[in-house]
């Protein structure tokens, strides 16, 4: 499985916008907050591995 790294750019209700940080990309990924760790804030850094997000 591949590992991806993201930063939480914004939180809008039940969703968060994530930006990839391990590659050059301006594209945002909209993810339901239910899939993310509950303690995330704007600026939090996340690792996506084995279909699971975790704080780093």
C-alpha positions in Angstrom: 0.0 0.0 0.0 1.1 3.5 -0.7 1.5 6.2 1.9 0.2 9.8 1.2 0.7 12.9 3.3 -1.8 15.7 3.6 -2.4 19.0 5.4 -5.8 20.2 6.6 -6.4 23.4 4.6 -10.0 24.1 5.9 -12.8 22.5 7.8 -16.4 23.1 6.6 -19.0 21.4 8.8 -18.8 17.7 8.4 -16.0 17.9 5.7 -12.4 18.9 5.5 -10.3 20.0 2.6 -7.0 18.3 2.4 -3.9 19.2 0.3 -1.2 16.7 -0.6 2.2 17.6 0.8 4.3 14.8 -0.5 3.9 16.0 -4.1 3.5 19.3 -5.9 -0.3 19.8 -6.2 -2.8 22.6 -5.8 -5.7 20.2 -5.9 -7.8 19.8 -2.7 -9.4 16.6 -1.6 -12.8 16.8 0.2 -13.0 14.2 3.0 -15.8 13.5 5.5 -14.6 14.3 9.0 -16.0 11.0 10.2 -13.0 9.4 8.4 -10.5 11.7 10.0 -9.1 11.8 13.6 -11.5 13.9 15.8 -8.8 16.2 17.0 -7.8 17.7 13.6 -7.6 21.4 13.2 -6.7 23.6 10.2 -3.0 23.1 9.6 -2.9 19.6 11.0 -0.7 17.1 9.1 -2.1 13.7 8.3 -0.7 10.4 7.0 -3.0 8.2 4.8 -1.9 4.6 4.9 -3.9 1.3 4.8 -7.1 3.2 4.1 -6.8 5.2 7.4 -5.9 8.7 8.3 -3.7 9.4 11.3 -2.1 12.6 12.8 1.6 13.1 12.4 
